[in-house]
Amino acid sequence: PGAAQQFIEQARSRYDELLSRYPAAFADHGAEFFSGPGDQAQRALELALANLDRRPTERAYLVAIEVAQSAGHSDVACTLARNVGTDTANRVLRTRVRSTLDGC
């Protein structure tokens, strides 16, 4: 556990550096990291929404919905899922949207 925490801290430091230099390039990956082992749910949500605003791709929607749910912002996840709808061709996103909408 001690070694794992050290690696998480190193990753956090590196993401901070990358996000300050290249925010558009690393926002989605940063959102995933801070939503998980980085343990900063609000920061993760901010990054995911900024990424979605810059490029509203299927992946950006998927990350934003997942991060919103894990951050406890089901209202945001529901709004995003409604924006995508269930007719998306991306099977993973379609499944996430349906399961999100079931809980709205």
N, CA, C and O atoms as CSV, one atom per row, in Angstrom:
chain,resi,resn,atom,element,x,y,z
A,1,PRO,N,N,0.809,-1.222,0.000
A,1,PRO,CA,C,0.000,0.000,0.000
A,1,PRO,C,C,0.844,1.276,0.000
A,1,PRO,O,O,0.483,2.254,-0.655
A,2,GLY,N,N,1.957,1.276,0.723
A,2,GLY,CA,C,2.797,2.467,0.752
A,2,GLY,C,C,3.404,2.772,-0.607
A,2,GLY,O,O,3.456,3.928,-1.028
A,3,ALA,N,N,3.859,1.739,-1.288
A,3,ALA,CA,C,4.442,1.923,-2.607
A,3,ALA,C,C,3.380,2.377,-3.606
A,3,ALA,O,O,3.651,3.216,-4.465
A,4,ALA,N,N,2.180,1.826,-3.496
A,4,ALA,CA,C,1.100,2.222,-4.391
A,4,ALA,C,C,0.787,3.701,-4.217
A,4,ALA,O,O,0.592,4.420,-5.197
A,5,GLN,N,N,0.739,4.152,-2.975
A,5,GLN,CA,C,0.451,5.565,-2.720
A,5,GLN,C,C,1.537,6.459,-3.311
A,5,GLN,O,O,1.250,7.541,-3.823
A,6,GLN,N,N,2.769,6.007,-3.239
A,6,GLN,CA,C,3.876,6.766,-3.820
A,6,GLN,C,C,3.691,6.909,-5.336
A,6,GLN,O,O,3.910,7.986,-5.890
A,7,PHE,N,N,3.291,5.830,-5.999
A,7,PHE,CA,C,3.060,5.882,-7.442
A,7,PHE,C,C,1.881,6.786,-7.780
A,7,PHE,O,O,1.915,7.503,-8.780
A,8,ILE,N,N,0.850,6.757,-6.961
A,8,ILE,CA,C,-0.304,7.635,-7.185
A,8,ILE,C,C,0.121,9.089,-7.063
A,8,ILE,O,O,-0.283,9.926,-7.870
A,9,GLU,N,N,0.927,9.392,-6.064
A,9,GLU,CA,C,1.405,10.768,-5.887
A,9,GLU,C,C,2.270,11.208,-7.070
A,9,GLU,O,O,2.182,12.353,-7.515
A,10,GLN,N,N,3.093,10.308,-7.568
A,10,GLN,CA,C,3.907,10.627,-8.740
A,10,GLN,C,C,3.014,10.883,-9.958
A,10,GLN,O,O,3.246,11.822,-10.718
A,11,ALA,N,N,2.005,10.050,-10.133
A,11,ALA,CA,C,1.081,10.231,-11.255
A,11,ALA,C,C,0.316,11.542,-11.105
A,11,ALA,O,O,0.128,12.265,-12.084
A,12,ARG,N,N,-0.124,11.854,-9.890
A,12,ARG,CA,C,-0.844,13.104,-9.650
A,12,ARG,C,C,0.032,14.298,-10.026
A,12,ARG,O,O,-0.427,15.233,-10.683
A,13,SER,N,N,1.275,14.257,-9.610
A,13,SER,CA,C,2.210,15.341,-9.915
A,13,SER,C,C,2.414,15.478,-11.421
A,13,SER,O,O,2.455,16.586,-11.955
A,14,ARG,N,N,2.539,14.361,-12.082
A,14,ARG,CA,C,2.751,14.385,-13.528
A,14,ARG,C,C,1.507,14.891,-14.261
A,14,ARG,O,O,1.617,15.669,-15.209
A,15,TYR,N,N,0.324,14.449,-13.822
A,15,TYR,CA,C,-0.909,14.955,-14.445
A,15,TYR,C,C,-1.036,16.460,-14.219
A,15,TYR,O,O,-1.444,17.186,-15.126
A,16,ASP,N,N,-0.698,16.931,-13.035
A,16,ASP,CA,C,-0.744,18.375,-12.780
A,16,ASP,C,C,0.129,19.124,-13.782
A,16,ASP,O,O,-0.273,20.151,-14.330
A,17,GLU,N,N,1.314,18.601,-14.008
A,17,GLU,CA,C,2.245,19.222,-14.945
A,17,GLU,C,C,1.705,19.183,-16.373
A,17,GLU,O,O,1.705,20.197,-17.070
A,18,LEU,N,N,1.248,18.014,-16.802
A,18,LEU,CA,C,0.726,17.879,-18.159
A,18,LEU,C,C,-0.511,18.738,-18.390
A,18,LEU,O,O,-0.658,19.352,-19.447
A,19,LEU,N,N,-1.398,18.781,-17.402
A,19,LEU,CA,C,-2.620,19.564,-17.544
A,19,LEU,C,C,-2.348,21.060,-17.569
A,19,LEU,O,O,-3.079,21.818,-18.207
A,20,SER,N,N,-1.303,21.482,-16.879
A,20,SER,CA,C,-0.976,22.909,-16.920
A,20,SER,C,C,-0.357,23.299,-18.265
A,20,SER,O,O,-0.516,24.431,-18.720
A,21,ARG,N,N,0.346,22.360,-18.896
A,21,ARG,CA,C,0.989,22.654,-20.178
A,21,ARG,C,C,0.099,22.351,-21.376
A,21,ARG,O,O,0.111,23.089,-22.362
A,22,TYR,N,N,-0.669,21.274,-21.297
A,22,TYR,CA,C,-1.479,20.815,-22.427
A,22,TYR,C,C,-2.886,20.419,-21.961
A,22,TYR,O,O,-3.256,19.247,-22.029
A,23,PRO,N,N,-3.649,21.373,-21.501
A,23,PRO,CA,C,-4.955,21.020,-20.915
A,23,PRO,C,C,-5.900,20.301,-21.886
A,23,PRO,O,O,-6.605,19.377,-21.481
A,24,ALA,N,N,-5.924,20.700,-23.121
A,24,ALA,CA,C,-6.836,20.068,-24.078
A,24,ALA,C,C,-6.431,18.630,-24.392
A,24,ALA,O,O,-7.286,17.777,-24.629
A,25,ALA,N,N,-5.152,18.370,-24.392
A,25,ALA,CA,C,-4.667,17.040,-24.754
A,25,ALA,C,C,-4.843,16.008,-23.650
A,25,ALA,O,O,-4.957,14.815,-23.930
A,26,PHE,N,N,-4.864,16.454,-22.402
A,26,PHE,CA,C,-4.877,15.496,-21.295
A,26,PHE,C,C,-6.102,15.589,-20.400
A,26,PHE,O,O,-6.152,14.921,-19.367
A,27,ALA,N,N,-7.091,16.397,-20.765
A,27,ALA,CA,C,-8.263,16.566,-19.903
A,27,ALA,C,C,-9.021,15.260,-19.699
A,27,ALA,O,O,-9.436,14.959,-18.580
A,28,ASP,N,N,-9.207,14.480,-20.764
A,28,ASP,CA,C,-9.966,13.235,-20.606
A,28,ASP,C,C,-9.213,12.221,-19.758
A,28,ASP,O,O,-9.803,11.575,-18.892
A,29,HIS,N,N,-7.922,12.079,-19.999
A,29,HIS,CA,C,-7.126,11.134,-19.207
A,29,HIS,C,C,-7.009,11.611,-17.760
A,29,HIS,O,O,-7.069,10.812,-16.825
A,30,GLY,N,N,-6.843,12.909,-17.590
A,30,GLY,CA,C,-6.794,13.469,-16.236
A,30,GLY,C,C,-8.097,13.236,-15.501
A,30,GLY,O,O,-8.094,12.918,-14.312
A,31,ALA,N,N,-9.217,13.393,-16.201
A,31,ALA,CA,C,-10.521,13.157,-15.577
A,31,ALA,C,C,-10.632,11.717,-15.100
A,31,ALA,O,O,-11.111,11.460,-13.995
A,32,GLU,N,N,-10.194,10.784,-15.923
A,32,GLU,CA,C,-10.243,9.371,-15.524
A,32,GLU,C,C,-9.341,9.102,-14.323
A,32,GLU,O,O,-9.724,8.383,-13.400
A,33,PHE,N,N,-8.151,9.678,-14.337
A,33,PHE,CA,C,-7.228,9.468,-13.220
A,33,PHE,C,C,-7.778,10.065,-11.924
A,33,PHE,O,O,-7.796,9.397,-10.890
A,34,PHE,N,N,-8.224,11.317,-11.981
A,34,PHE,CA,C,-8.683,11.978,-10.761
A,34,PHE,C,C,-10.019,11.424,-10.282
A,34,PHE,O,O,-10.372,11.585,-9.114
A,35,SER,N,N,-10.754,10.780,-11.160
A,35,SER,CA,C,-11.989,10.121,-10.760
A,35,SER,C,C,-11.704,8.802,-10.044
A,35,SER,O,O,-12.511,8.337,-9.240
A,36,GLY,N,N,-10.567,8.215,-10.340
A,36,GLY,CA,C,-10.193,6.925,-9.749
A,36,GLY,C,C,-9.117,7.078,-8.693
A,36,GLY,O,O,-9.372,7.615,-7.616
A,37,PRO,N,N,-7.919,6.609,-8.996
A,37,PRO,CA,C,-6.865,6.615,-7.982
A,37,PRO,C,C,-6.437,8.006,-7.529
A,37,PRO,O,O,-5.935,8.160,-6.416
A,38,GLY,N,N,-6.625,9.010,-8.362
A,38,GLY,CA,C,-6.262,10.379,-7.985
A,38,GLY,C,C,-7.164,10.960,-6.920
A,38,GLY,O,O,-6.795,11.927,-6.254
A,39,ASP,N,N,-8.347,10.381,-6.749
A,39,ASP,CA,C,-9.275,10.667,-5.658
A,39,ASP,C,C,-9.603,12.154,-5.494
A,39,ASP,O,O,-9.567,12.695,-4.389
A,40,GLN,N,N,-9.923,12.800,-6.620
A,40,GLN,CA,C,-10.372,14.201,-6.597
A,40,GLN,C,C,-11.567,14.315,-7.537
A,40,GLN,O,O,-11.447,14.786,-8.668
A,41,ALA,N,N,-12.717,13.873,-7.045
A,41,ALA,CA,C,-13.914,13.741,-7.873
A,41,ALA,C,C,-14.345,15.057,-8.513
A,41,ALA,O,O,-14.713,15.078,-9.687
A,42,GLN,N,N,-14.305,16.141,-7.765
A,42,GLN,CA,C,-14.753,17.413,-8.325
A,42,GLN,C,C,-13.812,17.877,-9.438
A,42,GLN,O,O,-14.262,18.379,-10.469
A,43,ARG,N,N,-12.530,17.711,-9.231
A,43,ARG,CA,C,-11.569,18.076,-10.274
A,43,ARG,C,C,-11.785,17.205,-11.510
A,43,ARG,O,O,-11.724,17.692,-12.639
A,44,ALA,N,N,-12.035,15.934,-11.293
A,44,ALA,CA,C,-12.288,15.023,-12.408
A,44,ALA,C,C,-13.490,15.485,-13.219
A,44,ALA,O,O,-13.458,15.481,-14.450
A,45,LEU,N,N,-14.544,15.879,-12.527
A,45,LEU,CA,C,-15.743,16.330,-13.229
A,45,LEU,C,C,-15.468,17.607,-14.013
A,45,LEU,O,O,-15.917,17.739,-15.151
A,46,GLU,N,N,-14.753,18.527,-13.434
A,46,GLU,CA,C,-14.410,19.767,-14.140
A,46,GLU,C,C,-13.608,19.475,-15.407
A,46,GLU,O,O,-13.860,20.062,-16.459
A,47,LEU,N,N,-12.650,18.574,-15.297
A,47,LEU,CA,C,-11.844,18.205,-16.461
A,47,LEU,C,C,-12.690,17.518,-17.529
A,47,LEU,O,O,-12.553,17.813,-18.716
A,48,ALA,N,N,-13.562,16.604,-17.109
A,48,ALA,CA,C,-14.399,15.880,-18.070
A,48,ALA,C,C,-15.342,16.828,-18.800
A,48,ALA,O,O,-15.540,16.702,-20.008
A,49,LEU,N,N,-15.921,17.771,-18.074
A,49,LEU,CA,C,-16.843,18.715,-18.714
A,49,LEU,C,C,-16.103,19.696,-19.622
A,49,LEU,O,O,-16.614,20.072,-20.676
A,50,ALA,N,N,-14.906,20.109,-19.218
A,50,ALA,CA,C,-14.099,20.985,-20.077
A,50,ALA,C,C,-13.711,20.253,-21.360
A,50,ALA,O,O,-13.732,20.835,-22.444
A,51,ASN,N,N,-13.360,18.986,-21.231
A,51,ASN,CA,C,-13.014,18.181,-22.393
A,51,ASN,C,C,-14.221,18.047,-23.315
A,51,ASN,O,O,-14.095,18.191,-24.531
A,52,LEU,N,N,-15.385,17.773,-22.743
A,52,LEU,CA,C,-16.602,17.631,-23.530
A,52,LEU,C,C,-16.954,18.935,-24.244
A,52,LEU,O,O,-17.414,18.923,-25.386
A,53,ASP,N,N,-16.735,20.040,-23.572
A,53,ASP,CA,C,-17.010,21.343,-24.180
A,53,ASP,C,C,-16.091,21.597,-25.376
A,53,ASP,O,O,-16.517,22.150,-26.389
A,54,ARG,N,N,-14.824,21.186,-25.248
A,54,ARG,CA,C,-13.852,21.392,-26.332
A,54,ARG,C,C,-14.101,20.479,-27.518
A,54,ARG,O,O,-13.985,20.882,-28.675
A,55,ARG,N,N,-14.444,19.241,-27.199
A,55,ARG,CA,C,-14.666,18.277,-28.288
A,55,ARG,C,C,-15.765,17.288,-27.876
A,55,ARG,O,O,-15.507,16.331,-27.146
A,56,PRO,N,N,-16.954,17.524,-28.337
A,56,PRO,CA,C,-18.090,16.682,-27.957
A,56,PRO,C,C,-18.127,15.359,-28.725
A,56,PRO,O,O,-19.038,15.107,-29.514
A,57,THR,N,N,-17.138,14.537,-28.482
A,57,THR,CA,C,-17.057,13.233,-29.129
A,57,THR,C,C,-17.769,12.188,-28.272
A,57,THR,O,O,-18.129,12.450,-27.125
A,58,GLU,N,N,-17.963,11.013,-28.841
A,58,GLU,CA,C,-18.585,9.931,-28.083
A,58,GLU,C,C,-17.747,9.569,-26.859
A,58,GLU,O,O,-18.287,9.340,-25.777
A,59,ARG,N,N,-16.432,9.519,-27.034
A,59,ARG,CA,C,-15.558,9.215,-25.892
A,59,ARG,C,C,-15.681,10.287,-24.818
A,59,ARG,O,O,-15.729,9.968,-23.630
A,60,ALA,N,N,-15.733,11.540,-25.215
A,60,ALA,CA,C,-15.855,12.628,-24.246
A,60,ALA,C,C,-17.156,12.511,-23.457
A,60,ALA,O,O,-17.173,12.732,-22.246
A,61,TYR,N,N,-18.246,12.164,-24.141
A,61,TYR,CA,C,-19.513,11.955,-23.442
A,61,TYR,C,C,-19.418,10.775,-22.484
A,61,TYR,O,O,-19.886,10.857,-21.348
A,62,LEU,N,N,-18.821,9.691,-22.931
A,62,LEU,CA,C,-18.688,8.505,-22.087
A,62,LEU,C,C,-17.906,8.829,-20.818
A,62,LEU,O,O,-18.335,8.492,-19.714
A,63,VAL,N,N,-16.772,9.477,-20.977
A,63,VAL,CA,C,-15.956,9.845,-19.813
A,63,VAL,C,C,-16.734,10.778,-18.893
A,63,VAL,O,O,-16.734,10.588,-17.677
A,64,ALA,N,N,-17.389,11.774,-19.456
A,64,ALA,CA,C,-18.114,12.750,-18.643
A,64,ALA,C,C,-19.257,12.091,-17.861
A,64,ALA,O,O,-19.454,12.393,-16.684
A,65,ILE,N,N,-19.997,11.208,-18.497
A,65,ILE,CA,C,-21.093,10.522,-17.807
A,65,ILE,C,C,-20.552,9.656,-16.684
A,65,ILE,O,O,-21.071,9.684,-15.568
A,66,GLU,N,N,-19.509,8.885,-16.974
A,66,GLU,CA,C,-18.937,8.004,-15.943
A,66,GLU,C,C,-18.372,8.801,-14.776
A,66,GLU,O,O,-18.574,8.438,-13.618
A,67,VAL,N,N,-17.668,9.882,-15.076
A,67,VAL,CA,C,-17.080,10.711,-14.023
A,67,VAL,C,C,-18.174,11.385,-13.198
A,67,VAL,O,O,-18.080,11.447,-11.972
A,68,ALA,N,N,-19.203,11.887,-13.862
A,68,ALA,CA,C,-20.309,12.527,-13.134
A,68,ALA,C,C,-20.968,11.537,-12.186
A,68,ALA,O,O,-21.275,11.882,-11.044
A,69,GLN,N,N,-21.187,10.323,-12.641
A,69,GLN,CA,C,-21.796,9.310,-11.782
A,69,GLN,C,C,-20.900,8.978,-10.596
A,69,GLN,O,O,-21.372,8.903,-9.462
A,70,SER,N,N,-19.627,8.782,-10.850
A,70,SER,CA,C,-18.731,8.420,-9.754
A,70,SER,C,C,-18.509,9.571,-8.780
A,70,SER,O,O,-18.151,9.353,-7.623
A,71,ALA,N,N,-18.723,10.803,-9.255
A,71,ALA,CA,C,-18.587,11.976,-8.379
A,71,ALA,C,C,-19.870,12.248,-7.602
A,71,ALA,O,O,-19.920,13.166,-6.783
A,72,GLY,N,N,-20.908,11.452,-7.858
A,72,GLY,CA,C,-22.160,11.642,-7.146
A,72,GLY,C,C,-23.052,12.720,-7.738
A,72,GLY,O,O,-23.965,13.208,-7.071
A,73,HIS,N,N,-22.797,13.091,-8.975
A,73,HIS,CA,C,-23.596,14.110,-9.660
A,73,HIS,C,C,-24.499,13.432,-10.679
A,73,HIS,O,O,-24.320,13.586,-11.887
A,74,SER,N,N,-25.468,12.681,-10.177
A,74,SER,CA,C,-26.356,11.949,-11.080
A,74,SER,C,C,-27.178,12.894,-11.947
A,74,SER,O,O,-27.559,12.533,-13.061
A,75,ASP,N,N,-27.459,14.099,-11.451
A,75,ASP,CA,C,-28.199,15.068,-12.258
A,75,ASP,C,C,-27.421,15.457,-13.504
A,75,ASP,O,O,-27.996,15.585,-14.585
A,76,VAL,N,N,-26.124,15.642,-13.357
A,76,VAL,CA,C,-25.266,15.974,-14.496
A,76,VAL,C,C,-25.194,14.777,-15.447
A,76,VAL,O,O,-25.298,14.936,-16.663
A,77,ALA,N,N,-25.014,13.578,-14.883
A,77,ALA,CA,C,-24.950,12.370,-15.710
A,77,ALA,C,C,-26.245,12.186,-16.494
A,77,ALA,O,O,-26.208,11.818,-17.668
A,78,CYS,N,N,-27.385,12.438,-15.861
A,78,CYS,CA,C,-28.676,12.302,-16.547
A,78,CYS,C,C,-28.807,13.307,-17.683
A,78,CYS,O,O,-29.261,12.960,-18.774
A,79,THR,N,N,-28.413,14.542,-17.432
A,79,THR,CA,C,-28.472,15.560,-18.485
A,79,THR,C,C,-27.596,15.178,-19.662
A,79,THR,O,O,-28.014,15.294,-20.814
A,80,LEU,N,N,-26.395,14.729,-19.385
A,80,LEU,CA,C,-25.488,14.321,-20.460
A,80,LEU,C,C,-26.047,13.139,-21.228
A,80,LEU,O,O,-25.991,13.113,-22.457
A,81,ALA,N,N,-26.585,12.164,-20.517
A,81,ALA,CA,C,-27.146,10.980,-21.175
A,81,ALA,C,C,-28.322,11.372,-22.061
A,81,ALA,O,O,-28.474,10.838,-23.159
A,82,ARG,N,N,-29.145,12.290,-21.600
A,82,ARG,CA,C,-30.269,12.751,-22.427
A,82,ARG,C,C,-29.761,13.454,-23.688
A,82,ARG,O,O,-30.352,13.320,-24.759
A,83,ASN,N,N,-28.666,14.201,-23.556
A,83,ASN,CA,C,-28.088,14.891,-24.716
A,83,ASN,C,C,-27.591,13.905,-25.766
A,83,ASN,O,O,-27.684,14.172,-26.964
A,84,VAL,N,N,-27.069,12.777,-25.325
A,84,VAL,CA,C,-26.567,11.768,-26.263
A,84,VAL,C,C,-27.725,11.004,-26.882
A,84,VAL,O,O,-27.771,10.824,-28.099
A,85,GLY,N,N,-28.653,10.557,-26.061
A,85,GLY,CA,C,-29.752,9.725,-26.538
A,85,GLY,C,C,-29.319,8.284,-26.705
A,85,GLY,O,O,-28.139,7.959,-26.572
A,86,THR,N,N,-30.262,7.437,-26.992
A,86,THR,CA,C,-29.969,5.999,-27.072
A,86,THR,C,C,-29.752,5.500,-28.492
A,86,THR,O,O,-29.616,4.296,-28.711
A,87,ASP,N,N,-29.717,6.405,-29.453
A,87,ASP,CA,C,-29.525,5.963,-30.836
A,87,ASP,C,C,-28.086,6.094,-31.312
A,87,ASP,O,O,-27.817,5.974,-32.507
A,88,THR,N,N,-27.157,6.338,-30.389
A,88,THR,CA,C,-25.750,6.435,-30.762
A,88,THR,C,C,-25.238,5.088,-31.285
A,88,THR,O,O,-25.655,4.031,-30.811
A,89,ALA,N,N,-24.350,5.135,-32.245
A,89,ALA,CA,C,-23.808,3.916,-32.838
A,89,ALA,C,C,-22.793,3.238,-31.924
A,89,ALA,O,O,-22.543,2.040,-32.057
A,90,ASN,N,N,-22.211,3.992,-31.003
A,90,ASN,CA,C,-21.202,3.441,-30.099
A,90,ASN,C,C,-21.895,2.566,-29.058
A,90,ASN,O,O,-22.654,3.059,-28.224
A,91,ARG,N,N,-21.628,1.271,-29.116
A,91,ARG,CA,C,-22.305,0.306,-28.245
A,91,ARG,C,C,-22.019,0.549,-26.767
A,91,ARG,O,O,-22.922,0.452,-25.937
A,92,VAL,N,N,-20.775,0.863,-26.437
A,92,VAL,CA,C,-20.411,1.104,-25.039
A,92,VAL,C,C,-21.127,2.348,-24.516
A,92,VAL,O,O,-21.677,2.335,-23.416
A,93,LEU,N,N,-21.117,3.407,-25.298
A,93,LEU,CA,C,-21.804,4.635,-24.894
A,93,LEU,C,C,-23.306,4.404,-24.803
A,93,LEU,O,O,-23.950,4.873,-23.864
A,94,ARG,N,N,-23.868,3.687,-25.768
A,94,ARG,CA,C,-25.309,3.412,-25.761
A,94,ARG,C,C,-25.703,2.647,-24.491
A,94,ARG,O,O,-26.724,2.949,-23.874
A,95,THR,N,N,-24.900,1.668,-24.109
A,95,THR,CA,C,-25.167,0.904,-22.888
A,95,THR,C,C,-25.076,1.792,-21.660
A,95,THR,O,O,-25.912,1.693,-20.762
A,96,ARG,N,N,-24.069,2.663,-21.608
A,96,ARG,CA,C,-23.901,3.575,-20.469
A,96,ARG,C,C,-25.064,4.559,-20.408
A,96,ARG,O,O,-25.581,4.845,-19.328
A,97,VAL,N,N,-25.473,5.071,-21.553
A,97,VAL,CA,C,-26.590,6.011,-21.595
A,97,VAL,C,C,-27.861,5.344,-21.085
A,97,VAL,O,O,-28.580,5.918,-20.267
A,98,ARG,N,N,-28.138,4.143,-21.562
A,98,ARG,CA,C,-29.356,3.429,-21.121
A,98,ARG,C,C,-29.333,3.171,-19.621
A,98,ARG,O,O,-30.332,3.389,-18.935
A,99,SER,N,N,-28.206,2.711,-19.117
A,99,SER,CA,C,-28.155,2.422,-17.667
A,99,SER,C,C,-28.249,3.724,-16.855
A,99,SER,O,O,-28.829,3.738,-15.769
A,100,THR,N,N,-27.693,4.787,-17.369
A,100,THR,CA,C,-27.794,6.082,-16.682
A,100,THR,C,C,-29.229,6.566,-16.679
A,100,THR,O,O,-29.743,6.986,-15.642
A,101,LEU,N,N,-29.876,6.510,-17.829
A,101,LEU,CA,C,-31.252,6.988,-17.942
A,101,LEU,C,C,-32.211,6.139,-17.085
A,101,LEU,O,O,-33.224,6.649,-16.606
A,102,ASP,N,N,-31.901,4.871,-16.895
A,102,ASP,CA,C,-32.732,4.024,-16.031
A,102,ASP,C,C,-32.755,4.551,-14.591
A,102,ASP,O,O,-33.727,4.351,-13.862
A,103,GLY,N,N,-31.681,5.218,-14.198
A,103,GLY,CA,C,-31.596,5.742,-12.841
A,103,GLY,C,C,-32.033,7.196,-12.696
A,103,GLY,O,O,-31.990,7.748,-11.597
A,104,CYS,N,N,-32.452,7.819,-13.796
A,104,CYS,CA,C,-32.828,9.243,-13.735
A,104,CYS,C,C,-34.257,9.448,-13.273
A,104,CYS,O,O,-34.716,10.586,-13.172
